[in-house]
């Protein structure tokens, strides 16, 4: 049969109804093999040839099964669904994956991941972010890129804890990082809670103070920063894309027009959270009666880091290598 870029559902239905199996080639003869398969037991699948170093796609959903098979001496990834009542919808997903391989030149792993993420995004409801939260996220993405240059994108994404609401924004194997971003001319930052600037036992905590300002045509939007990071992870650590998308999904990322452009106002300031750092912990309540102090559950306060000198010997990933668009 001649190659076709897509499998037509009306034809697929005829094969399913008749119980006749068929393998439809979707790629040209000089391209990696991509076959749309209708099985004799009235099921559908997509077979994607895997190169010597290409990994088997990982399925993020129990209804989608991905298996490695051997076919005519080739390593192939087979995509199937465990829910046959969804064959019509699964057909569209398979065609999307096939298009990304045959037209877009993506690997099976990239094509499958991108298609699944696109479907997820389609089902999300519109959301929005405050300006304060937008610049805070841009600061975290800048530090994420700096960590990636030293530790690799996979490890950097793994270390990002901010979207989970944990005490500190990043946790590497040796130290933690808290990122504070402000649009003010002074390094004024809001601290949320007693623990945000308190080091965990036995782990150094580094504070990165970032100042941004309106950037005009030279600035970057949050959407551009997210896309840049997503592209870097896709190209350098595709196995980390699902985790990255899960982290981004927890944030109220902007939808539609995003025209707030920002740039760095100054060189970020890196400080160690030690005894000289201006922060409060629960010891600040020491003069209160115990039963009274127990009723103070949390606290928000502002600190001014203007004029402080950087702490000596910061980790290599925190040494003047920050940019809003990686």
N, C-alpha and C positions, 0 to 999 in steps of 0.2 A: 504494500500500500504506500502511496506517496505521502511525504511528510506534510503535516498540517500544524499550524501554530496553535490551534485550539481544537478541542473535542466538542462537537455540537451535542447539546443535551437531548434533543429530539432523537438523534441517532442512537445515543447511549441508551435511552429508554427502550428503543426497539430491541437492542441486544439483551437488556435486562429482562424484558418480557419474554423473549424467546429462550432464554437460558443458554444462549450461545456466547462463548467466550471470545474475546478479541483483544489484540494488543495494537494500539494506534500510536505510531511514532510521531512525536511532536517536534523533533529537532532534525536539522539537516544531516546529511551523511558524514560531514566533516566535523560535527559538533559532538560533545558528550551526549550520550544517549538519554533521552527522556521519553518514556512510554506511558500513555494512558491505558489502563488495563481494565477490561470487564471480565470477570471470572465466570466460570460455568455455574457457580452456585449463586449467581445474581448479586455480586458485590462489585465495587469499583476500587481502584487503587492507582497510585502514581508511582512509577519506578524512575529513579534518578541515578544516573551513573556517578559514582564517587571516584575522584582522583586518588592517587597513591597517598597523598597527605591530607585529604579532605576528611573531615569528621562527620559522623552520622548526626543528623539533626536531632535535637532533644525536644520531646513534646511537652509543652507546659500544661496540657489538658488531658484528663483521663479518657475523653471521647476520641482522641486522635492517637493512633498507635504508629510508631515509627520503628521499623525493623531493618536490619542489614541482611541482605540475601545475596546469593551468588547466582548469576544468570549468564549462561554462555561465556563463562570465564571472566565476567566482570563483577566488580563490587557494586552493588546497587542498594539504594535506600528505598524502602517500600513504605508509602504513606497510606494508611487505611483508617476508617472510622469504626468504632465499636458499636455505633448506634445506626442501624440500617434505616431507621425511619428518617434519618437526616441526610440520605444520599444526595438529594437534589441540592441542598445547601453545601454539602461537602464537595460536590462536583465543582461549584464555583470557587471554593478555596483551592482545590487542586489546580484549576486553570490559572488562578493567580500565582501559585508557586511556579507552575510551568512557564508562564510568561516571564517571570523574573529571571529564570534560568536561560531560556531560549532567546529572549529579546534583550533583557537587561544584563546578561552575562554574569549573573550572580552565582555563587556556589550553592549547592543544595541547602547547606546550613544557613547561609545568609537569606536565600529565597524563602525558606520556610519560616524563619524567624520574622522577617520583614512582613510577610503576609499575615501571620497571626497577630502581630502588633498592630497592623493597619486595621484589622477587623475589630480589635479591642478599642482602638481609638474612635472608630466609627460609632460605637455604642456608648461612649462616654457622654455625660451631660456637660453643657457649657459651664465653665467655672471662671473665677477671677481671683486676682491677688491684689492686696494693697501695695502701694509703692514701697513701703518699708519692707514688706516680705519679698518683693521682687529683687531689690538690691541685696537683701540678705542672701537670697538664693544665688545671685550672681557672684557674690563673694565666695560662697561655698564651692561653686563650680570652678572659680579661679584657683582655689586651693586644691581642689580635686585634680586639676591639670598639672599643678606643680608637683603633687605627690606622684602622679603618673609618670612624670619624666624621670623620676629616680627609682620608683618601685614597680613601674609597669601599670598599664591601665586596668588589668584584671585585679591586681592587689589594691589599687586605689579605689575602685568601685566597691570592693569588699570592705574597705575600711570606712566607707561613708555611712555614718550612723544618724546624721541630722534628720532625715525624713521620718525616722522611727520615733523621734521625740526623746532620744536618750540624752543623758546629761551633757555629753560632748559631741561635737559635730563629726569628728573622725577619731578612729582608734586603730593605730598601726600596731605591729607586734611589739614595739618598744616604747611608744609614747602616744599621748592623746593630743588632739588639736581642737580648740574652740575658735570659731571665726566670728568676728564682729565687724559689720559693715555699716558705714554711716554716709549720709550725703551732706553733713554739716561741715563748716570750715574748720571746726575743732574736732578732735577725736573724742566725741561724746558718744557713748554707747550705753544701751539699756541692758541690764543684767536681769535675767529671769530666774529667781529662786536662789536658795543658799548654796546649792551644789554646782551650779553652772560653771563657776570659776574655781572650784575646789578640786585639786588633783585626787585621783583615785590612789589608794595605798600602793606605794611602790612603783607608780607610773608618773613620769614627768608630764605636766600639762603645759602646752604652748598656746599662747593667745596670739592670733593674727588680727591686727587692726587694719581695716581697709577703708580708705576714703574714696568715694566716687563723686562725680559731678556730671551735670548734663553734658552730653557729648556732641550734640549736633550731628553733622554728617560723618564725623570721625568716630562717633560712639557706636556701641553695640546694644542691641535689644536683648532681653532675656531669652526670647525665642531663638535668636541667632546664636547665643551662647549654648543653649541646650542642643541645638542642631549640630554645632561644632563638636561638642563633647560626644554626642551620639555617633557622629561620623568617625571620630577617633577610636571609640570603643569598637565600632563595627569593623574597622579595618585592622585594628591591632589586637583586640581581645574579644572576638565574637561570642565566646562562651559566656562572657559577663553581661551580654545585652539583656538577657531576661531579668537579671538582678537590677540592672540600671533602669529598665522600664518599670519594674516593680517599685523602685525608689521614687522615680518621677511620678508614677501614678498616685502616690500618696500625697503629692503636692498639688495645690490648686493652680496648675499651670495656665497661663493666659490662652484664651481661644480667640480666633479672629484677629483683628488688627492689633498689632503690638508695636507702637511707635515711640515708646520711651527709650531713648538712647542714652547710654552712660559710658563714661571712660574713667580711668584712674585719675584721681586728683593729686595723689602723692604716692611715694613709695610705701608699700605696706610696712607696718611696724610689727616686729615679732618680739614677743616678750614671754619670759617664763613666769608661770604663776607660782611665785615664791612668797616669802614673808613680807617682801617689800611691795608686792603687787596690791593695788587698791581693790580689795574685794571683801565681802562679808560672808562668814559662815555662821553656823548656829551658836558658836561661842560668843557672838555679839549679844546674845540674849542672856549672858551669864549673870547679869545684875538683877534679873527679874526672878520672882519666886518661881519655883519649878512648875507649879500648876498653871501659872499665868503664861510662862514661856511655851508650855505644851499646846496652848491654844493658838499660837501664831504658826500657822501651817506653811506659809510661804511669803515671799517678799520680792518686789521688783524695785530696782534702784538704778541710778545712772552714775557712770564713772567718766572721768575726763583723763585721757591718756596723752593729751597734748604736751609736747616738749620732752617726753620721756625718751631716753636713749635705748636702742635695741639691746636685748640681752645677748651676752657673748655666746658663741658656739651653738647656734641653733642647729637642728637637723639639716642635712644637705637639701632635703626637699622644701625647706622653708627659707631658703636664702635668695631673696630678690629675684624670683623667677615666676612672678604672678602676672597673669594677663586675663582680661575679661572674656576674650574669645580665644580658645586654645587651638 
